[in-house]
């Protein structure tokens, strides 16, 4: 499988991120229409106005069952790459990247509706949107973690986890 090539680099907020989400949201919703159990959501730091982020648009979708067939093929048909991550099966989700794993601009998480993770993603996003002081603290944490080691993604994710858990 193709490996990631991009280091963890936190960029200032870019006002084009919502448009970049919308461009792919409509394509993803059309491709996944037979399975979707709600709208495709913009999640992650790029969904929070003013928040610095890795310039990768994170998206989430829900399907009734992780056992659905055809999802991977439907995403491939619109140019998205299936990019399994550790923990996907336990989380009852699929991960996809666009346009490639190595140089992604978008990352889509497709969760089973009953999975416990997706409501927390929305709660965290909504909390940061409503509480700029927490968003600023999160930005400082992410910048510190990225500067400490821009190539250690597991360490970066683990370093953010307690903050995310506390607020979601």
Secondary structure by P-SEA (a helix, b strand, c coil): cccccccccccccccaaaaaaaaaaaaaaaaacccccccccccccccccccccccbbbbbbbcccccccaaaaaaaaaccccccccccccccbbbbbccccccccbbbbbbccccccaaaaaaaaaaaaacaaaaaaaaaaaaaaaaaccccaaaaaaaaaaaaaacc
